[in-house]
């Protein structure tokens, strides 16, 4: 016969942190130091699983979270003020992509396809910024990006004069976002947060277009060494192919998109198979996808690694939260 502790442990191993916290709140575990510790870990784990990045690494109302776990989450946090330190995901997107890979795998095993598709969509939006990170030395931090994109001959964020020939392929929203990113570090926290919510992903797309699609490159690209520029363009083209692929497009069939359907695991697998075929037409994608791995969507870590120009493997942050919970329950 299963005991209450067996049920709680099973929920923890399924990363069902919200359900576990609710049961503890209803008295499923004796009200002692262990229940408070588990409740805090559950609240933290659920926040990370939900990709609530603006609050990563913040104290939990349910209780105190171990500092080592908080610090690992902070590496993927989006700073909520222009001068906040550390810079988290603006310093590097690599920890965030490792976490995304862990979250996508967990959502797959839980058969939570709507949340999986949402995580894949987030990954697709910021993938061009991940490609630019080795060139910029940061992940598009507005406080630092100016030196890489301003200057004579740059059209980055420059308004198009009425009646003049259009020389930049950026859309109007992208131009607006690029102009904003060059000044938002001097705005109050409310303006900074509004920029992150609505425009930072458009800056990522604009930078991707600069490297992968621009027909009349300006000094944003021409100032780069030829080998660096060629490598960046290759990685941004792969990022663009991923964002335009069948897996990311599943978002529009899910509640997080414009419809009311939720894709089945079989539909997700089929979409990823189609996306892999498309990505394999790209030399960099073909090389990345040459070997299958044990990841639920085989080859996805390899594609992210190819775009990032470094090895990206799924994080173990949520797995480690589960281990802390189960050891406390024991």
C-alpha positions as CSV (number, residue, x, y, z in Angstrom):
1,X,0.0,0.0,0.0
2,X,1.3,3.4,-0.9
3,X,2.0,5.8,1.9
4,X,1.5,9.6,1.6
5,X,5.3,9.9,1.4
6,X,5.3,7.5,-1.6
7,X,2.8,9.7,-3.4
8,X,4.7,12.9,-2.6
9,X,8.0,11.3,-3.8
10,X,6.3,10.1,-7.1
11,X,5.0,13.7,-7.7
12,X,8.5,15.1,-7.1
13,X,10.0,12.6,-9.6
14,X,7.4,13.7,-12.2
15,X,8.4,17.4,-11.5
16,X,4.8,18.0,-10.4
17,X,6.0,20.8,-8.1
18,X,2.8,22.7,-8.0
19,X,0.7,19.6,-7.1
20,X,3.2,18.6,-4.5
21,X,3.2,22.1,-2.9
22,X,-0.6,22.1,-2.8
23,X,-0.7,18.7,-1.0
24,X,1.8,19.8,1.5
25,X,-0.3,22.9,2.1
26,X,-3.2,20.7,2.9
27,X,-1.3,18.8,5.5
28,X,0.0,15.8,3.6
29,X,3.3,16.2,5.4
30,X,3.7,16.9,9.1
31,X,4.1,20.6,9.8
32,X,7.7,20.5,10.7
33,X,11.0,21.9,9.2
34,X,10.8,19.4,6.4
35,X,7.4,20.6,5.1
36,X,8.6,24.2,5.0
37,X,11.8,23.2,3.2
38,X,9.9,21.0,0.6
39,X,7.3,23.8,0.1
40,X,10.0,26.3,-0.7
41,X,11.7,23.9,-3.1
42,X,8.4,23.2,-4.8
43,X,7.6,26.9,-5.3
44,X,11.1,27.4,-6.7
45,X,10.9,24.4,-9.0
46,X,7.6,25.4,-10.4
47,X,8.8,28.9,-11.1
48,X,11.8,27.5,-13.1
49,X,9.7,24.9,-14.9
50,X,7.3,27.7,-15.9
51,X,10.2,29.7,-17.3
52,X,9.2,32.7,-15.1
53,X,12.6,34.2,-15.9
54,X,12.0,37.7,-14.5
55,X,11.7,36.2,-11.0
56,X,14.4,33.5,-11.3
57,X,16.6,33.5,-8.2
58,X,14.2,35.6,-6.1
59,X,13.2,34.6,-2.6
60,X,10.1,32.4,-2.4
61,X,7.1,33.3,-0.1
62,X,6.9,29.6,0.7
63,X,10.2,29.6,2.5
64,X,14.0,29.7,2.0
65,X,15.6,28.1,-1.1
66,X,19.2,26.9,-0.9
67,X,21.5,29.6,-2.2
68,X,23.3,27.3,-4.7
69,X,20.0,26.7,-6.5
70,X,19.1,30.3,-6.5
71,X,22.4,31.3,-8.0
72,X,22.1,28.8,-10.8
73,X,18.6,30.2,-11.6
74,X,20.0,33.7,-11.6
75,X,22.2,32.9,-14.5
76,X,19.1,32.7,-16.7
77,X,17.3,35.7,-15.1
78,X,16.4,38.8,-17.1
79,X,17.5,41.8,-15.1
80,X,14.5,43.9,-14.1
81,X,16.3,47.2,-13.9
82,X,18.9,48.8,-16.2
83,X,21.8,48.7,-13.7
84,X,20.9,45.4,-12.0
85,X,23.8,43.0,-11.4
86,X,24.5,40.3,-12.2
87,X,23.3,40.6,-15.8
88,X,22.0,37.1,-16.0
89,X,20.6,36.2,-19.5
90,X,21.9,39.6,-20.9
91,X,25.5,38.5,-20.1
92,X,25.0,35.1,-21.7
93,X,22.1,33.1,-23.0
94,X,23.9,29.8,-22.7
95,X,22.6,28.9,-19.2
96,X,19.1,29.8,-20.4
97,X,19.4,27.5,-23.4
98,X,20.7,24.7,-21.2
99,X,17.7,25.2,-18.9
100,X,15.3,25.3,-21.9
101,X,16.7,22.0,-23.0
102,X,16.0,20.5,-19.6
103,X,12.5,22.0,-19.5
104,X,11.6,20.8,-23.0
105,X,12.7,17.2,-22.0
106,X,10.6,17.3,-18.8
107,X,7.6,18.6,-20.7
108,X,8.0,15.8,-23.2
109,X,8.1,13.1,-20.5
110,X,5.1,14.7,-18.8
111,X,3.3,14.7,-22.2
112,X,2.7,18.5,-21.7
113,X,2.9,19.4,-25.4
114,X,1.4,22.9,-25.1
115,X,4.1,24.0,-22.7
116,X,6.8,22.2,-24.8
117,X,5.8,24.1,-27.9
118,X,5.8,27.4,-25.9
119,X,9.4,26.6,-24.7
120,X,10.5,25.8,-28.3
121,X,9.0,29.0,-29.5
122,X,10.9,31.0,-26.9
123,X,14.1,29.2,-28.0
124,X,13.4,30.1,-31.6
125,X,12.9,33.8,-30.8
126,X,16.2,34.3,-29.1
127,X,18.3,31.9,-31.1
128,X,19.8,34.8,-33.3
129,X,21.0,36.5,-30.1
130,X,22.6,33.2,-29.1
131,X,24.5,33.2,-32.4
132,X,25.7,36.8,-32.0
133,X,26.9,36.2,-28.4
134,X,30.5,35.1,-29.3
135,X,30.8,38.2,-31.5
136,X,29.3,40.7,-29.1
137,X,30.8,39.3,-26.0
138,X,27.4,39.4,-24.3
139,X,23.8,38.5,-25.1
140,X,22.6,41.8,-26.6
141,X,22.8,43.7,-23.3
142,X,21.4,47.2,-24.2
143,X,23.9,48.8,-21.9
144,X,26.8,47.4,-24.0
145,X,25.5,46.8,-27.5
146,X,26.0,50.3,-28.8
147,X,29.7,49.9,-29.5
148,X,29.0,47.0,-31.9
149,X,26.2,48.5,-33.9
150,X,26.6,52.3,-33.9
151,X,28.9,54.4,-36.0
152,X,29.3,55.9,-39.4
153,X,27.6,53.8,-42.1
154,X,25.4,51.9,-39.6
155,X,21.7,51.7,-40.3
156,X,20.9,49.9,-37.0
157,X,17.9,51.7,-35.4
158,X,18.2,54.6,-37.9
159,X,14.8,55.9,-39.1
160,X,14.1,55.7,-42.8
161,X,13.8,59.2,-44.2
162,X,10.5,59.8,-46.1
163,X,10.9,59.4,-49.8
164,X,14.4,57.9,-49.5
165,X,15.4,54.5,-50.9
166,X,15.0,51.7,-48.4
167,X,18.4,50.3,-47.8
168,X,17.7,48.3,-44.6
169,X,15.7,45.1,-44.6
170,X,14.5,45.5,-41.0
171,X,10.7,45.9,-40.5
172,X,9.3,49.0,-38.9
173,X,8.8,47.2,-35.5
174,X,12.4,45.9,-35.7
175,X,13.8,49.4,-36.5
176,X,11.8,50.8,-33.6
177,X,13.2,48.1,-31.2
178,X,16.7,48.6,-32.4
179,X,16.4,52.4,-31.8
180,X,15.0,51.7,-28.3
181,X,17.7,49.2,-27.3
182,X,20.3,52.0,-27.8
183,X,18.7,54.2,-25.2
184,X,16.7,52.0,-22.9
185,X,19.6,51.5,-20.4
186,X,19.0,55.2,-19.4
187,X,15.3,54.7,-18.8
188,X,13.6,54.0,-15.5
189,X,12.9,50.4,-14.5
190,X,9.3,50.5,-15.8
191,X,10.5,51.5,-19.3
192,X,13.3,48.9,-19.1
193,X,10.8,46.1,-18.3
194,X,8.4,47.2,-21.0
195,X,11.3,47.0,-23.5
196,X,12.2,43.5,-22.4
197,X,8.6,42.4,-22.6
198,X,7.8,43.8,-26.0
199,X,11.0,44.6,-28.0
200,X,14.1,42.6,-26.9
201,X,13.1,39.6,-29.0
202,X,12.6,41.9,-32.0
203,X,16.2,43.1,-31.6
204,X,17.3,39.4,-31.6
205,X,15.3,39.0,-34.9
206,X,16.8,42.2,-36.4
207,X,20.4,41.0,-35.6
208,X,19.6,37.7,-37.1
209,X,18.4,39.4,-40.3
210,X,21.6,41.5,-40.4
211,X,23.7,38.4,-40.5
212,X,21.5,36.0,-42.5
213,X,19.3,37.9,-44.8
214,X,20.4,41.5,-45.4
215,X,20.8,42.3,-49.1
216,X,22.7,45.6,-48.5
217,X,24.9,45.1,-45.4
218,X,25.9,48.1,-43.4
219,X,28.8,48.5,-41.0
220,X,27.1,46.3,-38.4
221,X,28.3,43.5,-40.6
222,X,31.0,44.9,-42.8
223,X,33.2,46.0,-39.8
224,X,33.6,42.3,-38.9
225,X,36.6,40.2,-40.0
226,X,35.6,38.1,-43.0
227,X,36.0,34.7,-41.3
228,X,34.0,36.0,-38.3
229,X,31.3,37.4,-40.5
230,X,31.0,34.2,-42.6
231,X,30.8,32.0,-39.5
232,X,28.2,34.3,-37.9
233,X,26.1,34.4,-41.1
234,X,26.1,30.5,-41.2
235,X,24.9,30.3,-37.6
236,X,22.3,32.9,-38.0
237,X,20.9,31.2,-41.1
238,X,20.6,28.0,-39.1
239,X,18.8,29.9,-36.4
240,X,16.4,31.4,-39.0
241,X,15.7,28.0,-40.5
242,X,14.9,26.7,-37.1
243,X,12.6,29.6,-36.3
244,X,10.8,29.1,-39.6
245,X,10.6,25.3,-39.2
246,X,7.7,23.0,-38.6
247,X,8.4,22.5,-34.9
248,X,8.2,26.2,-34.0
249,X,5.2,26.7,-36.3
250,X,3.2,24.2,-34.1
251,X,2.7,27.1,-31.7
252,X,0.0,28.4,-33.9
253,X,-2.0,25.2,-33.3
254,X,-1.8,25.4,-29.5
255,X,-3.6,27.6,-26.9
256,X,-0.4,29.7,-26.7
257,X,-1.0,30.6,-30.3
258,X,-4.1,31.5,-32.3
259,X,-6.1,28.3,-32.1
260,X,-7.5,26.0,-29.5
261,X,-5.9,22.7,-30.4
262,X,-3.0,21.1,-28.6
263,X,-0.5,19.0,-30.6
264,X,-0.1,15.4,-29.7
265,X,3.3,13.8,-29.0
266,X,3.0,12.2,-32.4
267,X,2.4,15.5,-34.1
268,X,5.4,17.0,-32.3
269,X,7.6,14.1,-33.4
270,X,6.4,14.5,-37.0
271,X,7.0,18.3,-37.0
272,X,10.5,17.8,-35.6
273,X,11.3,15.1,-38.3
274,X,10.2,17.7,-40.9
275,X,12.3,20.4,-39.3
276,X,15.3,18.1,-39.1
277,X,15.1,17.4,-42.9
278,X,14.9,21.2,-43.5
279,X,17.8,22.0,-41.2
280,X,19.9,19.2,-42.7
281,X,19.9,21.0,-46.1
282,X,22.1,23.6,-44.4
283,X,25.8,22.4,-44.1
284,X,26.0,23.4,-40.5
285,X,22.7,21.7,-39.7
286,X,23.7,18.6,-41.6
287,X,26.9,18.4,-39.5
288,X,25.0,19.0,-36.2
289,X,22.4,16.4,-37.0
290,X,24.7,13.7,-38.3
291,X,24.3,11.6,-35.2
292,X,21.2,10.9,-33.2
293,X,21.2,11.2,-29.4
294,X,19.0,10.1,-26.6
295,X,17.3,13.5,-26.2
296,X,13.5,13.3,-26.6
297,X,13.7,15.5,-29.8
298,X,16.9,13.9,-31.2
299,X,19.5,16.5,-32.3
300,X,17.9,19.6,-30.7
301,X,20.8,20.1,-28.3
302,X,23.2,19.7,-31.3
303,X,21.4,22.4,-33.3
304,X,21.5,24.8,-30.4
305,X,25.1,24.0,-29.9
306,X,25.9,24.7,-33.5
307,X,24.2,28.1,-33.4
308,X,25.9,29.0,-30.1
309,X,29.4,27.8,-31.4
310,X,29.8,25.9,-28.1
311,X,28.5,22.6,-26.5
312,X,25.1,23.1,-24.9
313,X,23.7,20.2,-23.0
314,X,20.5,20.0,-20.9
315,X,20.9,21.5,-17.5
316,X,20.2,19.4,-14.3
317,X,18.7,22.3,-12.2
318,X,15.2,20.8,-12.0
319,X,16.6,17.3,-11.6
320,X,18.6,18.6,-8.6
321,X,15.6,20.3,-7.1
322,X,13.8,16.9,-7.3
323,X,16.7,15.2,-5.6
324,X,16.7,17.8,-2.8
325,X,12.9,17.2,-2.3
326,X,13.1,13.4,-2.2
327,X,16.1,13.4,0.2
328,X,14.2,15.8,2.5
329,X,11.1,13.6,2.3
330,X,13.2,10.5,3.2
